Amino acid sequence: MNIFSRSSTPRRTVDPGTDTTVAPAAVLPPPALKGLTGEWMIDPAHSRIGFSVRHAMVTTVRGSFAEYESLLYFDGSTPSRSRAEIAIATASVDTGVEQRDAHLVGREFLDARKHPRMVFTSSAVSLVAQDLFRMTGDLTIRGTTNPVDLDLTYIGHVTDPFGYERVGFDGTTTINRTDWGLTYNARLAEGGAMVSEKLRLQFDIAAIRKPVA
């Protein structure tokens, strides 16, 4: 998954006294994040794993997946030690139109009968700004695995009225669906594609701290 609005290459600055370039200081995690270190679980009732794609060149179709499992570990002191795995049930796709959903779970798209899950497994995490993390990992769809990058913005941390600790992140990235074998390419009379090859993935995550056994 890239396709970021921010550059992943740190800018270098010039020291006017020496006329030499110097690397910018490393971004350090805010002290408040240290208390968040531990295992977390995505709360499906308050989260959304979704997507959007241009349809017929003039409109946007939005959908989400209702069923998924997650394993999250967040290290607030050393973000590079954080990790995540999310397994999504492909048959749980929902765009609000039954006929379209049936097409998406069929052989021309997700082929949910043969490939019941799509999985994201992180391989690296870095802090690129005070509230922005970059997570690199492998995304598997229809048995094909490709590396992706995901920008995650830290929203905040609270303890709800029931005593549960909650943390929020918003993530997004864009992929080319054909890289995963999603090659359906019906054409319009005007020559454009019925469904864009670019697919925007959205992760609106509310996670609950996992109870200590």
C-alpha positions, 0 to 999 in steps of 0.5 A, spaced: 500 500 500 503 506 497 501 512 495 502 517 501 501 524 501 507 525 505 514 523 502 517 518 506 524 520 505 527 525 510 529 532 508 536 534 509 538 541 511 544 545 510 548 548 516 550 555 514 556 555 518 559 549 515 555 549 508 554 542 509 548 538 510 546 535 516 540 530 517 534 532 521 533 529 528 530 523 529 523 523 531 522 521 538 515 518 541 511 523 545 512 520 553 504 519 553 505 513 548 509 509 553 503 507 557 500 504 551 505 499 550 501 492 550 497 488 546 490 490 543 484 488 540 480 491 534 473 493 537 469 491 531 463 495 534 467 502 533 471 500 527 471 500 520 475 496 515 473 499 508 475 501 501 473 506 496 474 505 488 472 509 482 466 506 478 464 508 471 469 514 471 464 518 474 462 516 481 465 512 487 463 506 490 464 505 498 464 498 502 467 495 508 468 488 511 464 486 517 468 480 519 475 480 521 480 478 527 486 482 529 492 481 533 496 488 535 502 489 539 503 497 540 510 499 543 509 506 545 517 507 547 520 503 541 515 503 536 519 499 531 517 493 536 510 494 534 506 489 530 500 487 527 496 482 523 489 482 521 485 477 517 479 479 514 473 475 511 472 476 504 465 474 504 463 479 509 464 485 504 458 490 504 457 495 499 449 496 500 447 493 494 446 485 494 447 484 487 454 488 487 456 484 493 455 478 490 459 480 484 465 482 489 465 475 492 465 471 486 470 469 481 472 475 478 474 479 484 475 476 491 473 469 490 471 468 497 469 460 496 476 459 494 480 464 498 476 466 504 481 470 508 485 476 506 491 478 511 495 483 512 501 482 517 506 487 519 514 487 518 516 494 520 513 500 524 516 507 524 514 513 527 515 519 522 511 525 526 509 526 533 502 522 531 504 519 525 506 512 524 508 508 518 507 500 518 510 496 512 507 489 511 505 484 507 498 484 504 495 477 501 489 477 497 487 471 492 493 467 494 498 473 492 502 477 497 505 483 495 508 489 500 504 495 502 505 501 506 500 504 511 500 511 514 497 511 521 495 517 524 494 516 532 487 519 534 488 519 542 487 514 548 481 514 553 478 510 558 471 509 557 465 509 562 466 501 563 473 501 565 476 499 558 482 503 555 481 505 548 486 507 543 484 510 536 488 510 529 486 512 522 490 509 516 489 509 509 493 507 503 492 506 495 493 499 491 493 497 484 488 491 485 491 488 479 497 486 483 493 481 486 490 478 480 483 482 481 483 484 473 476 484 472 476 490 466 469 491 463 470 497 459 465 503 458 462 505 451 466 511 451 473 507 452 474 508 460 474 502 465 467 500 469 472 499 475 478 503 477 484 499 478 486 504 484 483 502 490 483 506 496 483 502 503 481 505 509 482 503 517 478 507 522 481 503 528 478 503 535 482 498 539 481 495 546 487 493 551 487 486 551 486 483 558 492 480 562 491 473 563 
